[in-house]
Amino acid sequence: GDLLRWLKSRGEEYENALQYPDVIRVAINQEHVGHREKIAGAREIALFPPMTGG
């Protein structure tokens, strides 16, 4: 959740892409997790739907 909020503060494009955080799914190290999961030590974080188009 903190990461999504931080990304949203990075600019208008991010703010628009993240305006509905309840539909954003998150995976850490290729495993789907909830928005409260800690990201410390994560090697990969993915957001679905993808924010970069692929």
C-alpha positions in Angstrom: 0.0 0.0 0.0 2.8 2.4 0.8 4.5 1.7 -2.5 1.3 2.4 -4.4 0.8 5.7 -2.5 4.4 6.7 -3.2 4.1 5.9 -6.9 0.9 7.9 -7.1 2.8 10.9 -5.8 5.4 10.6 -8.7 3.3 12.5 -11.2 0.0 12.9 -13.0 0.5 9.7 -15.1 1.0 7.6 -12.1 -1.8 9.3 -10.2 -4.2 8.5 -13.1 -3.0 4.9 -13.4 -3.4 4.3 -9.7 -6.7 6.2 -9.1 -8.5 2.9 -8.3 -6.0 1.0 -6.1 -8.6 -1.6 -5.1 -8.3 -3.1 -8.7 -4.5 -3.2 -8.7 -3.1 -6.6 -8.0 0.5 -7.0 -6.7 3.0 -9.7 -7.0 6.3 -9.9 -5.0 8.9 -12.3 -6.4 6.3 -13.8 -8.7 3.8 -14.5 -5.9 0.5 -12.6 -5.6 0.2 -10.8 -2.3 -2.1 -8.3 -0.6 -1.5 -4.6 -0.4 -0.3 -4.9 3.2 2.6 -7.3 2.4 6.1 -6.0 3.3 8.4 -5.4 0.3 11.7 -5.4 2.2 14.1 -7.8 0.4 11.9 -8.1 -2.7 13.8 -8.8 -5.9 10.8 -8.1 -8.1 7.5 -6.2 -7.7 4.8 -6.4 -10.4 1.6 -4.5 -10.6 -1.4 -5.8 -12.5 -2.7 -4.6 -14.8 0.8 -3.6 -16.0 1.4 0.1 -15.7 3.8 0.2 -18.6 1.6 -1.6 -21.1 3.3 -5.0 -21.0 
